[in-house]
Amino acid sequence: MADKSIVLIGAGSTVFTPGLMTDLASSRTFDGWNVHLVDLNAEAADTMARLGRRIATQRGADLTFTPHTDRREALPGARFVTTTIAVGAAEGWRHDVEVPARYGIAQTVGDSVGPGGVLRALRHVPELVAIARDVADLAPQAQLVNYSNPLTANVMGITSQTPVQAVGLCHGTMHTLAKIAADLGVPAEEVHATFAGLNHLCWLLELHHGPQDLYPRLRQAVTERAGGIDAPATSEEGVHLAVSADLYRTFGRYPAPGDRHVAEFFGHYLRAADGSPADESELPWGLQGGRDDTMRYIGEKSDLWERLHAQADGTLPLPEGENQEAERLVSIAEAIVTGRDHVELAVNVPNQGKIPNLPSTAVVEVPAVVGAGGITGLGVGPLPQAIAAVLTARAQQQEITVRAALEGSRELAVQALVLDPLVAGRTMAEAILDDAVKAHGAGLEPFAAATAPA
C-alpha cells in the first residue's frame, strides 16, 4: 500500500509550491500526510519546508513538510508525485527565448513550441524520464502529475518509456473559459464546455449554459471586440484577442489558452505583414504584451525568492490568493483518495483513440473523470479535419523531439527544429542549436556538433 505522502520534485517553484502547500493545508483530507519537498538546491527545499510549516500552523493543518535534495530518499511508498522542474532555471528559459531571437525569431513564451520549446524539451525529457523510472522503482502505485513544460513532450517521454501512471496538467483552458464566461456575462460555474487538442493549442468544441448554445454569442462578441494584425498590445485574455479571433474565423472553433501561446504554433503571426522577421519590441497582432510578460516573469524570479525567504522567516505575511493550478492537483488527489468522482476540464494523456483523427501515440489534452480508479481521459470524437491536420503535424514533430532528447541525437534535434514553422531551414536550425549548446553548457552537451579530428 502507498503511504500518506506527497512528493514534489522541483520544490523551488516560486509560484506553484506555495500555492500547493496552501491548498493542501486547507483540505482536511490530507491531515496526517507527509509532504516531501525535493530540490537540487538545498536552501530552496529548506525555505519551502519552513514556509509550509507556517502555512500549516496558520490553517490548523496536520501536515509534515520535509526538505530533500535526493529524490530517491523522498520517493519510497509515495501516493502522489508532482514534477515542476526547470532544467537551467530562469536563465535557461531566457536562453530559449534570446538565442532564436538572434536569427529573427520572436517568441512570445518559448517554453512549449517554437525553437525554444524544442530546446527546453531536449533538456527536460531525459530528466523527467529518469525521475519517472525512480518512481516506478520506489513508488509504483503513485500517480505522477507533471507541470513542467513543454508539457506534451514531457508526458510523451514519461508514458512511452515507463509504466508510471502519469498525466500533465495546465491551467490554460480554465483561464480561457473563465474569461469567455465573464465576457459573455455568464457565471463560469454554470457553463459547460468541452476542450480538446494539444497543450497550448486546445480547441473549444462546445459551450453551453444549461440548454443554451453559447457559441453564437461567442461569435458575435468576437466579431464586435476582436482586433486584427494592428491590434494594440495586450496580455489580458478575453474575446478581444486578435490571434484567437483569426484562428476562430479560419478553423471554426475558438482556441485556448490565449494568444501568447497559440500564436507560436503558426509561423505567420510572429512575423511582419510582408513575412519578414518582426521587430521583437513591436510584435503584430497585439502579441507584444505577451512577450513582455514572459521576459518580465523571467526577470522577477530573484525578487520572488526574496519575498519567499521573508515569508518563511516570519518577517512578511504568508502568501494569499488562489493558485488554480495547485487547487486542481489537490482536487484530483482528493477524488482519488476519497473515491468521490470529480470531472476535470482538461488533462494531458496518451491519445489511444480519444481523438481518433490524431496519432494514437500523441499526447492530447481532453476532459477526464477522476476517482478511486485514478484519472481517466475521455474520448471526444474526431476534430474538424483542418484542425486535425495542424495538430497531427505538431504531434509528429513532438515525437521526433522526444526521440532526439532520449537518444541524444543531434540529427533528430536538427530535424525537430527544421519542422517548426518559425525556423527557416536547416542552416538556421543548426546555428540555433550550436548557439544554444554554448549558452546552456552541460544541459545540451549531447547535441554539440562533432569536431573534426586534429
Secondary structure, 3 states (H helix, E strand, C coil): CCCCEEEEECCCCCCHHHHHHHHHHCCHHHCCEEEEEECCCHHHHHHHHHHHHHHHHHHCCCEEEEEECCHHHHCCCCCEEEECCCCCHHHHHHHHHHHHHCCCCCCCCCCCCHHHHHHHHHHHHHHHHHHHHHHHHHCCCCEEEECCCCHHHHHHHHHHHCCCEEEECCCHHHHHHHHHHHHHCCCHHHEEEEEEEECCEEEEEEEEECCEECHHHHHHHHHHHCCCCCCCCCCCCCCCCHHHHHHHHHHCCEEECCHHHHHHHCCHHHECCCCCECCCCCCCCCCHHHHHHHHHHHHCHHHHHHHHHHHHHCCCCCCCCCCHHHHHHHHHHHHHHHCCCEEEEEEEEECCCCCCCCCCCCEEEEEEEEECCEEEECCCCCCCHHHHHHHHHHHHHHHHHHHHHHHCCHHHHHHHHHCCCCCCCHHHHHHHHHHHHHHHHHHHHHHCCCCCCC
